[in-house]
Amino acid sequence: MSQDDPDAWDLYDAPVSDNSPDSYPTKPSPPEDSTSYTQVVARAAKFHNVTLHSEPIEDDFLFNTLSSTHSQYQSLPMLPGMLRHSKQIFQDPVKGRAITLRVEKKYKPLPTDPIYITTQLTPDSVVVGAARRRANSHTSGDAPPPDKESCKFDAAGKRVAAQAANQWRIANSQALLARYDRAHWDEMQHFIEHLPMEFQKRAQQVVEEGQSISNNQIRSSMDAADTAARTINTAIRIRRQAWLRTSGFKPEIQQAVLNMPFNEQQLFGPEM
């Protein structure tokens, strides 16, 4: 997240309540800092008796001067409860639902959301037409590729896209709740001065820790959204490949089409 990107700070700067815009601090949140993240996670892990793991830093005469200014990320082991939930899902990897009904309803998209979040992209393009003519298929619209293997690829791409879109919506909710949490800690700041003097220092530490945790939760939600967007990219490549492999186009043309930017509306875009 870049401090120069105005959109990156919307979650921090947008007022949570129109009725009390002055109840939150005017000091902007700091840019993403690996030191802050590492320290907060380390304190949380210590509190819950979780052991973090880190790779030893190699001594490199070219880059060793950076070690003093760049904190090393530490790996958080998967929590038992997170792994325990997956065991049941892994029992049926083929027939299991891509998304549970509970999660699907909880993070239901709105009609105003981008089309790639709300539905599967329709494969209308020259590529699709060529694949259908080559297979003497008279299908149209949302019909899958005529080739059996390509159909499997297309179905897999749709499944990946649906899961990524749902993950994006979850990240969206996480960001809102994290920002709401930050607003509550900011509000608590105003009560510190009314506490007895002997409690004010500790109260200030608690509030600042809460603010730091909230900031990192917001950043984590943005990391999750970034990963979801990249997974959407993967799904698009899978589905494009499913149609291109039966299109009869030359390999260099297939590669060029495969790498075309996604216009957020169509599987291939108006150019194809």
Short mmCIF file of the C-alpha atoms (twelve columns), coordinates in Angstrom:
data_MODEL
# 
_entry.id   MODEL 
# 
loop_
_atom_site.group_PDB 
_atom_site.id 
_atom_site.type_symbol 
_atom_site.label_atom_id 
_atom_site.label_alt_id 
_atom_site.label_comp_id 
_atom_site.label_asym_id 
_atom_site.label_seq_id 
_atom_site.Cartn_x 
_atom_site.Cartn_y 
_atom_site.Cartn_z 
_atom_site.pdbx_PDB_model_num 
ATOM 1   C CA . MET A 1   0.000   0.000   0.000   1 
ATOM 2   C CA . SER A 2   1.574   3.256   -1.087  1 
ATOM 3   C CA . GLN A 3   1.204   6.470   0.867   1 
ATOM 4   C CA . ASP A 4   1.055   8.279   -2.477  1 
ATOM 5   C CA . ASP A 5   -2.032  6.346   -3.577  1 
ATOM 6   C CA . PRO A 6   -5.076  8.409   -2.518  1 
ATOM 7   C CA . ASP A 7   -7.460  5.472   -2.821  1 
ATOM 8   C CA . ALA A 8   -5.388  3.384   -0.432  1 
ATOM 9   C CA . TRP A 9   -6.286  5.633   2.483   1 
ATOM 10  C CA . ASP A 10  -10.065 5.799   2.038   1 
ATOM 11  C CA . LEU A 11  -10.657 3.344   4.876   1 
ATOM 12  C CA . TYR A 12  -8.567  5.450   7.246   1 
ATOM 13  C CA . ASP A 13  -9.701  8.916   6.288   1 
ATOM 14  C CA . ALA A 14  -13.412 8.462   5.592   1 
ATOM 15  C CA . PRO A 15  -15.537 9.671   8.530   1 
ATOM 16  C CA . VAL A 16  -17.351 6.844   10.263  1 
ATOM 17  C CA . SER A 17  -20.184 9.048   11.464  1 
ATOM 18  C CA . ASP A 18  -21.472 12.222  9.864   1 
ATOM 19  C CA . ASN A 19  -22.749 13.341  13.255  1 
ATOM 20  C CA . SER A 20  -19.393 13.422  14.990  1 
ATOM 21  C CA . PRO A 21  -16.557 14.040  12.515  1 
ATOM 22  C CA . ASP A 22  -14.437 15.612  15.225  1 
ATOM 23  C CA . SER A 23  -14.491 12.553  17.459  1 
ATOM 24  C CA . TYR A 24  -11.634 10.918  15.547  1 
ATOM 25  C CA . PRO A 25  -8.016  12.035  15.508  1 
ATOM 26  C CA . THR A 26  -6.822  14.174  12.621  1 
ATOM 27  C CA . LYS A 27  -3.378  12.567  12.624  1 
ATOM 28  C CA . PRO A 28  -3.190  10.349  9.488   1 
ATOM 29  C CA . SER A 29  -2.448  6.675   9.889   1 
ATOM 30  C CA . PRO A 30  1.120   5.713   9.003   1 
ATOM 31  C CA . PRO A 31  1.968   3.952   5.737   1 
ATOM 32  C CA . GLU A 32  2.353   0.184   5.804   1 
ATOM 33  C CA . ASP A 33  5.332   -0.702  7.968   1 
ATOM 34  C CA . SER A 34  6.638   -4.243  8.252   1 
ATOM 35  C CA . THR A 35  8.062   -3.341  11.668  1 
ATOM 36  C CA . SER A 36  4.616   -2.409  12.991  1 
ATOM 37  C CA . TYR A 37  3.035   -5.584  11.617  1 
ATOM 38  C CA . THR A 38  5.812   -7.814  12.946  1 
ATOM 39  C CA . GLN A 39  5.702   -6.267  16.402  1 
ATOM 40  C CA . VAL A 40  1.918   -6.424  16.716  1 
ATOM 41  C CA . VAL A 41  1.812   -10.064 15.583  1 
ATOM 42  C CA . ALA A 42  4.664   -10.900 17.947  1 
ATOM 43  C CA . ARG A 43  2.797   -9.389  20.914  1 
ATOM 44  C CA . ALA A 44  -0.426  -11.180 19.930  1 
ATOM 45  C CA . ALA A 45  1.423   -14.490 19.570  1 
ATOM 46  C CA . LYS A 46  3.107   -14.062 22.945  1 
ATOM 47  C CA . PHE A 47  -0.229  -13.273 24.587  1 
ATOM 48  C CA . HIS A 48  -1.727  -16.510 23.207  1 
ATOM 49  C CA . ASN A 49  1.445   -18.608 23.702  1 
ATOM 50  C CA . VAL A 50  1.934   -19.121 19.958  1 
ATOM 51  C CA . THR A 51  5.496   -19.574 18.707  1 
ATOM 52  C CA . LEU A 52  6.422   -17.584 15.610  1 
ATOM 53  C CA . HIS A 53  8.987   -18.798 13.087  1 
ATOM 54  C CA . SER A 54  11.487  -16.727 11.161  1 
ATOM 55  C CA . GLU A 55  14.126  -17.492 8.552   1 
ATOM 56  C CA . PRO A 56  17.690  -16.503 9.451   1 
ATOM 57  C CA . ILE A 57  18.850  -13.370 7.668   1 
ATOM 58  C CA . GLU A 58  21.720  -14.142 5.299   1 
ATOM 59  C CA . ASP A 59  24.739  -11.885 5.544   1 
ATOM 60  C CA . ASP A 60  25.053  -10.148 2.165   1 
ATOM 61  C CA . PHE A 61  27.724  -7.490  1.787   1 
ATOM 62  C CA . LEU A 62  25.602  -5.660  -0.810  1 
ATOM 63  C CA . PHE A 63  22.343  -5.479  1.125   1 
ATOM 64  C CA . ASN A 64  23.261  -5.958  4.792   1 
ATOM 65  C CA . THR A 65  22.881  -2.215  5.375   1 
ATOM 66  C CA . LEU A 66  19.124  -2.630  4.844   1 
ATOM 67  C CA . SER A 67  18.669  -5.009  7.763   1 
ATOM 68  C CA . SER A 68  18.670  -2.180  10.270  1 
ATOM 69  C CA . THR A 69  15.753  -0.395  8.585   1 
ATOM 70  C CA . HIS A 70  13.658  -3.297  7.303   1 
ATOM 71  C CA . SER A 71  12.160  -5.632  9.852   1 
ATOM 72  C CA . GLN A 72  11.989  -9.303  9.000   1 
ATOM 73  C CA . TYR A 73  8.542   -10.837 8.671   1 
ATOM 74  C CA . GLN A 74  7.838   -13.784 10.927  1 
ATOM 75  C CA . SER A 75  5.653   -16.714 9.962   1 
ATOM 76  C CA . LEU A 76  2.579   -17.450 12.039  1 
ATOM 77  C CA . PRO A 77  1.839   -21.190 12.231  1 
ATOM 78  C CA . MET A 78  -1.633  -22.257 11.230  1 
ATOM 79  C CA . LEU A 79  -3.864  -22.230 14.281  1 
ATOM 80  C CA . PRO A 80  -5.361  -25.640 15.189  1 
ATOM 81  C CA . GLY A 81  -8.919  -24.380 14.953  1 
ATOM 82  C CA . MET A 82  -8.337  -23.157 11.400  1 
ATOM 83  C CA . LEU A 83  -6.959  -26.545 10.309  1 
ATOM 84  C CA . ARG A 84  -9.592  -28.540 12.170  1 
ATOM 85  C CA . HIS A 85  -12.360 -26.955 10.125  1 
ATOM 86  C CA . SER A 86  -10.721 -27.971 6.840   1 
ATOM 87  C CA . LYS A 87  -10.593 -31.697 7.570   1 
ATOM 88  C CA . GLN A 88  -14.281 -32.196 6.858   1 
ATOM 89  C CA . ILE A 89  -14.081 -30.161 3.657   1 
ATOM 90  C CA . PHE A 90  -11.189 -32.274 2.359   1 
ATOM 91  C CA . GLN A 91  -13.216 -35.465 2.672   1 
ATOM 92  C CA . ASP A 92  -14.955 -34.779 -0.635  1 
ATOM 93  C CA . PRO A 93  -12.767 -32.539 -2.826  1 
ATOM 94  C CA . VAL A 94  -14.807 -33.205 -5.980  1 
ATOM 95  C CA . LYS A 95  -18.414 -32.883 -4.845  1 
ATOM 96  C CA . GLY A 96  -17.953 -30.370 -2.050  1 
ATOM 97  C CA . ARG A 97  -19.567 -26.966 -2.545  1 
ATOM 98  C CA . ALA A 98  -17.295 -24.147 -3.661  1 
ATOM 99  C CA . ILE A 99  -18.947 -21.896 -1.059  1 
ATOM 100 C CA . THR A 100 -21.221 -22.898 1.807   1 
ATOM 101 C CA . LEU A 101 -24.770 -21.578 1.794   1 
ATOM 102 C CA . ARG A 102 -24.166 -19.841 5.134   1 
ATOM 103 C CA . VAL A 103 -21.144 -17.931 3.833   1 
ATOM 104 C CA . GLU A 104 -22.838 -17.212 0.516   1 
ATOM 105 C CA . LYS A 105 -25.850 -15.638 2.261   1 
ATOM 106 C CA . LYS A 106 -23.735 -13.807 4.830   1 
ATOM 107 C CA . TYR A 107 -21.642 -12.042 2.167   1 
ATOM 108 C CA . LYS A 108 -24.283 -11.761 -0.537  1 
ATOM 109 C CA . PRO A 109 -23.276 -9.349  -3.326  1 
ATOM 110 C CA . LEU A 110 -25.324 -6.365  -4.431  1 
ATOM 111 C CA . PRO A 111 -26.551 -5.745  -7.985  1 
ATOM 112 C CA . THR A 112 -24.393 -2.615  -8.017  1 
ATOM 113 C CA . ASP A 113 -21.200 -4.603  -7.398  1 
ATOM 114 C CA . PRO A 114 -18.834 -5.199  -10.349 1 
ATOM 115 C CA . ILE A 115 -20.045 -7.948  -12.673 1 
ATOM 116 C CA . TYR A 116 -17.039 -10.176 -11.934 1 
ATOM 117 C CA . ILE A 117 -18.077 -10.136 -8.265  1 
ATOM 118 C CA . THR A 118 -21.739 -10.911 -8.808  1 
ATOM 119 C CA . THR A 119 -21.845 -13.391 -11.697 1 
ATOM 120 C CA . GLN A 120 -19.837 -15.480 -14.149 1 
ATOM 121 C CA . LEU A 121 -18.534 -13.701 -17.243 1 
ATOM 122 C CA . THR A 122 -20.278 -14.520 -20.522 1 
ATOM 123 C CA . PRO A 123 -17.847 -15.932 -23.124 1 
ATOM 124 C CA . ASP A 124 -18.913 -13.870 -26.176 1 
ATOM 125 C CA . SER A 125 -16.030 -13.261 -28.575 1 
ATOM 126 C CA . VAL A 126 -14.413 -14.221 -31.874 1 
ATOM 127 C CA . VAL A 127 -12.508 -16.913 -29.953 1 
ATOM 128 C CA . VAL A 128 -15.723 -18.518 -28.702 1 
ATOM 129 C CA . GLY A 129 -17.295 -18.371 -32.148 1 
ATOM 130 C CA . ALA A 130 -14.250 -20.017 -33.711 1 
ATOM 131 C CA . ALA A 131 -14.238 -22.807 -31.119 1 
ATOM 132 C CA . ARG A 132 -17.935 -23.538 -31.684 1 
ATOM 133 C CA . ARG A 133 -17.674 -23.502 -35.481 1 
ATOM 134 C CA . ARG A 134 -14.672 -25.805 -35.342 1 
ATOM 135 C CA . ALA A 135 -16.701 -28.282 -33.276 1 
ATOM 136 C CA . ASN A 136 -19.857 -27.788 -35.379 1 
ATOM 137 C CA . SER A 137 -21.634 -26.626 -32.230 1 
ATOM 138 C CA . HIS A 138 -24.738 -24.461 -32.446 1 
ATOM 139 C CA . THR A 139 -24.750 -23.405 -28.799 1 
ATOM 140 C CA . SER A 140 -24.556 -19.764 -27.723 1 
ATOM 141 C CA . GLY A 141 -24.606 -17.476 -24.719 1 
ATOM 142 C CA . ASP A 142 -23.389 -19.052 -21.488 1 
ATOM 143 C CA . ALA A 143 -22.991 -22.548 -22.949 1 
ATOM 144 C CA . PRO A 144 -19.645 -24.154 -22.036 1 
ATOM 145 C CA . PRO A 145 -16.962 -25.052 -24.603 1 
ATOM 146 C CA . PRO A 146 -17.991 -27.863 -26.950 1 
ATOM 147 C CA . ASP A 147 -14.886 -29.928 -26.235 1 
ATOM 148 C CA . LYS A 148 -15.227 -32.210 -23.180 1 
ATOM 149 C CA . GLU A 149 -11.807 -31.434 -21.694 1 
ATOM 150 C CA . SER A 150 -12.194 -27.706 -22.337 1 
ATOM 151 C CA . CYS A 151 -15.552 -27.869 -20.606 1 
ATOM 152 C CA . LYS A 152 -13.815 -29.217 -17.492 1 
ATOM 153 C CA . PHE A 153 -11.294 -26.373 -17.578 1 
ATOM 154 C CA . ASP A 154 -14.068 -23.809 -17.960 1 
ATOM 155 C CA . ALA A 155 -16.008 -25.286 -15.035 1 
ATOM 156 C CA . ALA A 156 -12.858 -25.220 -12.879 1 
ATOM 157 C CA . GLY A 157 -12.265 -21.577 -13.815 1 
ATOM 158 C CA . LYS A 158 -15.828 -20.670 -12.850 1 
ATOM 159 C CA . ARG A 159 -15.409 -22.410 -9.501  1 
ATOM 160 C CA . VAL A 160 -12.175 -20.548 -8.776  1 
ATOM 161 C CA . ALA A 161 -13.761 -17.241 -9.808  1 
ATOM 162 C CA . ALA A 162 -16.758 -17.795 -7.509  1 
ATOM 163 C CA . GLN A 163 -14.509 -18.557 -4.544  1 
ATOM 164 C CA . ALA A 164 -12.261 -15.550 -5.230  1 
ATOM 165 C CA . ALA A 165 -15.257 -13.216 -5.541  1 
ATOM 166 C CA . ASN A 166 -16.601 -14.466 -2.229  1 
ATOM 167 C CA . GLN A 167 -13.190 -14.009 -0.597  1 
ATOM 168 C CA . TRP A 168 -13.180 -10.447 -1.915  1 
ATOM 169 C CA . ARG A 169 -16.545 -9.768  -0.280  1 
ATOM 170 C CA . ILE A 170 -15.276 -11.231 3.001   1 
ATOM 171 C CA . ALA A 171 -12.229 -8.956  2.837   1 
ATOM 172 C CA . ASN A 172 -14.567 -6.041  2.186   1 
ATOM 173 C CA . SER A 173 -16.506 -6.804  5.387   1 
ATOM 174 C CA . GLN A 174 -13.289 -7.301  7.340   1 
ATOM 175 C CA . ALA A 175 -12.075 -3.882  6.239   1 
ATOM 176 C CA . LEU A 176 -15.274 -2.190  7.367   1 
ATOM 177 C CA . LEU A 177 -15.292 -3.915  10.752  1 
ATOM 178 C CA . ALA A 178 -11.597 -3.144  11.281  1 
ATOM 179 C CA . ARG A 179 -12.206 0.526   10.501  1 
ATOM 180 C CA . TYR A 180 -15.169 0.510   12.877  1 
ATOM 181 C CA . ASP A 181 -12.937 -1.008  15.535  1 
ATOM 182 C CA . ARG A 182 -10.365 1.737   14.955  1 
ATOM 183 C CA . ALA A 183 -13.083 4.369   15.376  1 
ATOM 184 C CA . HIS A 184 -13.989 2.936   18.779  1 
ATOM 185 C CA . TRP A 185 -10.374 3.065   19.957  1 
ATOM 186 C CA . ASP A 186 -10.139 6.654   18.701  1 
ATOM 187 C CA . GLU A 187 -13.255 7.514   20.687  1 
ATOM 188 C CA . MET A 188 -11.735 5.953   23.804  1 
ATOM 189 C CA . GLN A 189 -8.881  8.438   23.490  1 
ATOM 190 C CA . HIS A 190 -11.156 11.206  24.779  1 
ATOM 191 C CA . PHE A 191 -11.889 9.393   28.047  1 
ATOM 192 C CA . ILE A 192 -8.271  8.981   29.140  1 
ATOM 193 C CA . GLU A 193 -7.930  12.481  30.550  1 
ATOM 194 C CA . HIS A 194 -10.905 11.846  32.832  1 
ATOM 195 C CA . LEU A 195 -9.231  8.863   34.487  1 
ATOM 196 C CA . PRO A 196 -7.158  9.145   37.646  1 
ATOM 197 C CA . MET A 197 -3.564  10.095  36.864  1 
ATOM 198 C CA . GLU A 198 -2.182  6.712   37.945  1 
ATOM 199 C CA . PHE A 199 -4.290  4.945   35.264  1 
ATOM 200 C CA . GLN A 200 -3.816  7.346   32.359  1 
ATOM 201 C CA . LYS A 201 -0.464  6.038   31.126  1 
ATOM 202 C CA . ARG A 202 -1.638  2.422   31.031  1 
ATOM 203 C CA . ALA A 203 -4.931  3.433   29.413  1 
ATOM 204 C CA . GLN A 204 -3.014  5.329   26.723  1 
ATOM 205 C CA . GLN A 205 -0.922  2.230   26.016  1 
ATOM 206 C CA . VAL A 206 -4.040  0.064   25.685  1 
ATOM 207 C CA . VAL A 207 -5.666  2.533   23.279  1 
ATOM 208 C CA . GLU A 208 -2.540  2.845   21.133  1 
ATOM 209 C CA . GLU A 209 -2.206  -0.935  20.958  1 
ATOM 210 C CA . GLY A 210 -5.861  -1.200  19.901  1 
ATOM 211 C CA . GLN A 211 -5.316  1.425   17.193  1 
ATOM 212 C CA . SER A 212 -2.240  -0.407  15.918  1 
ATOM 213 C CA . ILE A 213 -4.108  -3.726  15.806  1 
ATOM 214 C CA . SER A 214 -6.982  -2.106  13.910  1 
ATOM 215 C CA . ASN A 215 -4.599  -0.559  11.389  1 
ATOM 216 C CA . ASN A 216 -2.985  -3.924  10.742  1 
ATOM 217 C CA . GLN A 217 -6.391  -5.576  10.412  1 
ATOM 218 C CA . ILE A 218 -7.284  -3.042  7.719   1 
ATOM 219 C CA . ARG A 219 -4.032  -3.744  5.917   1 
ATOM 220 C CA . SER A 220 -4.613  -7.486  6.205   1 
ATOM 221 C CA . SER A 221 -8.045  -7.074  4.631   1 
ATOM 222 C CA . MET A 222 -6.424  -5.189  1.761   1 
ATOM 223 C CA . ASP A 223 -3.876  -8.000  1.390   1 
ATOM 224 C CA . ALA A 224 -6.771  -10.472 1.239   1 
ATOM 225 C CA . ALA A 225 -8.517  -8.347  -1.402  1 
ATOM 226 C CA . ASP A 226 -5.287  -8.155  -3.406  1 
ATOM 227 C CA . THR A 227 -4.975  -11.950 -3.293  1 
ATOM 228 C CA . ALA A 228 -8.622  -12.361 -4.323  1 
ATOM 229 C CA . ALA A 229 -8.111  -10.060 -7.321  1 
ATOM 230 C CA . ARG A 230 -5.085  -12.081 -8.399  1 
ATOM 231 C CA . THR A 231 -7.116  -15.268 -8.035  1 
ATOM 232 C CA . ILE A 232 -9.775  -13.742 -10.302 1 
ATOM 233 C CA . ASN A 233 -6.956  -13.212 -12.802 1 
ATOM 234 C CA . THR A 234 -6.069  -16.890 -12.531 1 
ATOM 235 C CA . ALA A 235 -9.691  -17.915 -13.092 1 
ATOM 236 C CA . ILE A 236 -9.893  -15.725 -16.191 1 
ATOM 237 C CA . ARG A 237 -6.728  -17.298 -17.618 1 
ATOM 238 C CA . ILE A 238 -8.120  -20.789 -16.983 1 
ATOM 239 C CA . ARG A 239 -11.400 -19.999 -18.731 1 
ATOM 240 C CA . ARG A 240 -9.706  -18.224 -21.631 1 
ATOM 241 C CA . GLN A 241 -7.400  -21.194 -22.092 1 
ATOM 242 C CA . ALA A 242 -10.400 -23.526 -22.124 1 
ATOM 243 C CA . TRP A 243 -11.783 -21.739 -25.185 1 
ATOM 244 C CA . LEU A 244 -8.478  -21.001 -26.912 1 
ATOM 245 C CA . ARG A 245 -7.321  -24.634 -26.926 1 
ATOM 246 C CA . THR A 246 -10.188 -25.560 -29.286 1 
ATOM 247 C CA . SER A 247 -10.276 -22.328 -31.314 1 
ATOM 248 C CA . GLY A 248 -7.785  -23.440 -33.953 1 
ATOM 249 C CA . PHE A 249 -5.862  -20.165 -33.623 1 
ATOM 250 C CA . LYS A 250 -2.095  -20.161 -34.044 1 
ATOM 251 C CA . PRO A 251 -0.127  -20.560 -30.772 1 
ATOM 252 C CA . GLU A 252 1.236   -17.003 -30.922 1 
ATOM 253 C CA . ILE A 253 -2.279  -15.596 -31.338 1 
ATOM 254 C CA . GLN A 254 -3.563  -17.749 -28.487 1 
ATOM 255 C CA . GLN A 255 -0.801  -16.433 -26.223 1 
ATOM 256 C CA . ALA A 256 -1.522  -12.833 -27.174 1 
ATOM 257 C CA . VAL A 257 -5.243  -13.251 -26.468 1 
ATOM 258 C CA . LEU A 258 -4.524  -15.070 -23.220 1 
ATOM 259 C CA . ASN A 259 -2.444  -12.139 -21.991 1 
ATOM 260 C CA . MET A 260 -4.921  -9.404  -22.944 1 
ATOM 261 C CA . PRO A 261 -5.938  -7.129  -20.030 1 
ATOM 262 C CA . PHE A 262 -9.236  -7.902  -18.350 1 
ATOM 263 C CA . ASN A 263 -11.766 -5.121  -19.034 1 
ATOM 264 C CA . GLU A 264 -13.858 -6.042  -15.940 1 
ATOM 265 C CA . GLN A 265 -16.892 -6.780  -18.140 1 
ATOM 266 C CA . GLN A 266 -16.183 -9.669  -20.510 1 
ATOM 267 C CA . LEU A 267 -14.099 -12.820 -20.500 1 
ATOM 268 C CA . PHE A 268 -12.138 -11.759 -23.582 1 
ATOM 269 C CA . GLY A 269 -13.077 -8.126  -24.110 1 
ATOM 270 C CA . PRO A 270 -14.541 -6.274  -27.100 1 
ATOM 271 C CA . GLU A 271 -11.299 -6.571  -29.098 1 
ATOM 272 C CA . MET A 272 -11.776 -10.354 -29.318 1 
# 
